[in-house]
Amino acid sequence: MISRSALTRGSQLALRRPAAAKTAQRGFAAAASPAASYEPTTIAGVKVASRDDSGPTTRLAVVAKAGTRYEPLPGLTVGLEEFAFKNTNKRTALRIVRESELLGGQLQAYHTREALVLQASFLREDLPYFTELLAEVISETKYTTHEFHELVEDCIHAKQAKLDSAAVALDAAHNVAFHNGLGSPLYPTVDTPTSSYLNENSVAAFANLAFNKANIAVVADGASQAGLEKWVEPFFKGVPATSSGNLNTAASKYFGGEQRVAKNGKNAIVIGFPGAALGASQPETSVLVGLLGGASNIKWSPGFSLLSKATAANPGAEAFATNYAYSDAGLLAIQISGKGAAVGKVAVEAVKGLKAIAAGGVSKEDLTKAIAKAKFNLLSASEVSGTGLVHAGANLLAGGKPLQVAETLKALEGVTAEKLQAAAKKLLEGKASVSAVGDLHVLPYAEDLGLKV
C-alpha cells in the first residue's frame, strides 16, 4: 500500500514547511565542509551504508553484485536492469509509476561492470515507501514472458543501436586488459548471438543468483542510520540470505594488449594502463588523472591539462582521462574520439605528455592545479553523478569500507612531483591496453605511439 494518501497532499505540504524552513536556516556554512563519508553497518543481514546532511531529499539505492563481470551469459545484466520496476507479485508496473509520481519520486536502474544499481530519489519523509519498493523489486519481480518480448527486448536493442565508437573502444580496452570478468562489454553488441539464451527465464535465474543478502548493499544519501534501521529490517526480511548457486567471482588479472575494430562513423582510441582499485591507497593516480585532464573547465581558456592542450592544437578531437576503479583492479584510461587524423595526433601528444611526466617535467604550478582538480573530482563525484553511492556499495560488497573522504583528501595533498614521476614511469614501463575503433587506415598502432603491449 502507498504510505501517504494522495488525497491529503495539501496537509502533507503544510507539514513539510517547518522542516524546509529549518533546513534553509542552516545557511552557507555547512556547504563549505567536506562531504561526510558513508557510515557502514549491517541491518538484518543486509550490508548498509548511509550519510545524512539533513537535507530535504534522499537517494536510496540497492547495489547488487550483478554487473557484467558476474553475468554467466552476455546480456543478462542489461536484461535484469530492464526488468526493474516492472510487474511484481504485489504491484503492477503502472501502479509503481503512478505511486512514485504522486510522491514526486524518481526511479532509475543502471549498471556498471561490477554492479547493478536500483535507485530511487525522493522527498525525505517518503523513505518508508521507497525502501519497501526497492525490497519488493529485488525479491518479487515476476519476469513475465510478455514484458520480456514487448518491453525488455526492445530496450536492449535500442541500447545496442546507440553504441558508438567511443563505447566500443572502451569495451575493447577492458577486454585486452582483463580478458574475462571486467573485460566483458557493458552491453552486448548487435552481432552478439544473444537470442538463443537471453530470455525471461535466464534473466530470472540470474536474479536468483544475484539478489540475496550476501550480494547486495543498501546505500542511502540523505537518510539517518536510525531511519534505515527502522525500515530496512522489516522490508528486506523476505530477501533470501543466500542463493542455491554461485556467481563467478574469480580475481581480476591484468594482461594488456591491443585490439583494432573497423567501424563507420566517429573514430576512437583508448590508451589504458593498470589503475587504482576501489579503496587502494594510490593518490598519485587521481592526481595523474587531474594532470592529464580533458576539456577545459574555464571558458575561453585551453586549460592547463595535457589533453586539453593537445585537443586545442588538434581541432576535431575530444579527449579525457579517467580512472575506472573496481573492487580488485583499476584501469587508467585516456579516451580520445573524433576525426581520424586529429584522434591520432592527440594520441601521440598524450603519450608524449606521459613521457614528459615520467621524465620529471611537471611544474609546481601544474602539480598544484592537478591536486586541486583531483580534490574537486573526489568531492563532486557523489553530488553530481551518484558515483559515491555506487562505490560505497561496491566497497561493502568487496568486504571493505566506504571511501573515507577526509583521509583521501589528506593523501592527495601529500602527492609530490617525485611521486607523480614514479607513477608515470611505472605505467610506461609496463604493458598498455590499447584499442582503436574506426578508420584503421588512419588510426595509429600502439607501437606507433611508443607503447609496449
Buried (B, 14 or more C-beta within 10 A) or exposed (E): EBBBEEEEEEEBEEEBEEBEEEBEEEEEEEEEEEBEBBBBBEBBBBBBBBBBBEEBBBBBBBBBBBBBBBBEBBBBBBBBBBBBBBBBEEBEBEEBEBBBEBBEBEBBBBBBBBBBBBBBBBBBBBBBBBBBBBBBBBBBBBBBEEBBEEBBBEBBEEBBEEBEBBBBBBBBBBBBBBBEBBBBBBBBBEEBEBEEEBBBEBBBBBBBBBBBBBBBBBBBBBBBBEBBBBBBBEBBEEBBEEBEEEBEEEEBBBEBBBBBBEBEEBBBBBBBBBBBBBBBEBBBBBBBBBBBBBBBEEEEEBBBBBBBBBBBEBEBBBBBBBBBBBBBBBBBBBBBBBBBBBBBBBBBBBBEBBBBBBEEEBEEEBBEBBBBBBBEBBBEBBEEEBBBBBBBBBBBBBEBBBBEBEEBBEBBEEBEBEBBBBBBBEBBEEBBBBBBBBBBEBBBEBEEBBBEB
